[in-house]
């Protein structure tokens, strides 16, 4: 199982993964994290696309739940949003 772990601050953890049990303070899908943080920062989808050098269509697809971004795309976007991406790989039985 691969999960993306976004560390916003030491008290809030956000996990996005398929079939993962959320036992942290806050669990959200990546699109929800992106949109929420983008709104907190007061930037538009176009602003985020320009700053991250990711196509506006990709940003829109991710936020609408239709996108399937690569890890490098996720890293670019989260970096602009001031969030760190950490990876965790676990074997499930």
C-alpha positions in Angstrom: 0.0 0.0 0.0 1.3 3.5 -0.8 0.1 6.5 1.0 0.9 10.1 0.7 1.4 11.7 4.1 1.2 15.5 4.2 2.6 17.1 7.2 1.2 20.6 7.6 2.3 21.1 11.2 3.3 18.8 14.0 -0.3 18.5 15.2 -2.2 17.9 12.0 -1.6 14.9 9.7 -3.4 14.4 6.4 -3.4 11.0 4.8 -4.6 10.2 1.3 -4.6 6.6 0.2 -6.9 3.9 -0.9 -8.0 1.5 1.7 -6.1 3.1 4.6 -7.6 3.4 8.0 -7.4 7.0 9.3 -6.2 7.0 12.8 -4.8 10.5 12.7 -6.4 13.8 13.7 -7.6 14.6 10.2 -8.1 12.5 7.0 -8.8 14.1 3.7 -8.4 13.3 0.0 -5.7 15.1 -1.8 -8.1 17.2 -3.8 -9.7 18.5 -0.6 -6.3 19.3 0.9 -5.3 21.2 -2.2 -8.5 23.2 -2.5 -8.6 24.0 1.2 -5.0 25.1 1.4 -5.3 27.1 -1.8 -8.3 28.9 -0.4 -6.5 29.6 2.9 -3.6 31.1 0.9 -6.1 33.1 -1.2 -4.8 31.9 -4.6 -6.7 30.8 -7.6 -6.4 27.6 -9.6 -4.6 29.7 -12.3 -2.2 31.1 -9.7 -1.4 27.7 -8.4 -0.9 26.4 -11.9 1.5 29.3 -12.8 3.5 29.0 -9.6 3.8 25.2 -9.7 4.3 25.0 -13.5 1.5 22.5 -13.7 -1.2 22.9 -16.3 -4.4 24.6 -15.2 -6.3 21.6 -16.6 -4.4 19.3 -14.3 -5.1 21.4 -11.3 -8.8 21.4 -12.2 -8.9 17.7 -12.8 -7.2 17.0 -9.4 -9.6 19.3 -7.5 -12.6 17.8 -9.2 -11.5 14.3 -8.3 -10.9 13.3 -12.0 -7.2 13.7 -12.1 -4.5 11.0 -11.5 -1.4 13.1 -10.8 2.1 11.7 -10.8 4.1 12.0 -7.5 6.3 14.7 -9.0 3.2 16.7 -9.9 1.8 16.3 -6.3 5.2 17.4 -4.9 5.3 20.5 -7.1 1.8 21.5 -6.0 2.2 20.8 -2.4 5.5 22.7 -2.3 3.7 25.8 -3.5 1.0 25.3 -1.0 3.6 25.1 1.8 3.1 21.4 2.5 5.6 18.6 2.7 5.1 15.3 1.0 6.3 12.2 2.8 5.9 8.6 1.5 5.1 5.5 3.4 5.1 2.1 1.8 3.6 -0.8 3.8 3.0 -4.4 3.0 -0.5 -5.6 3.6 -1.6 -9.2 3.9 
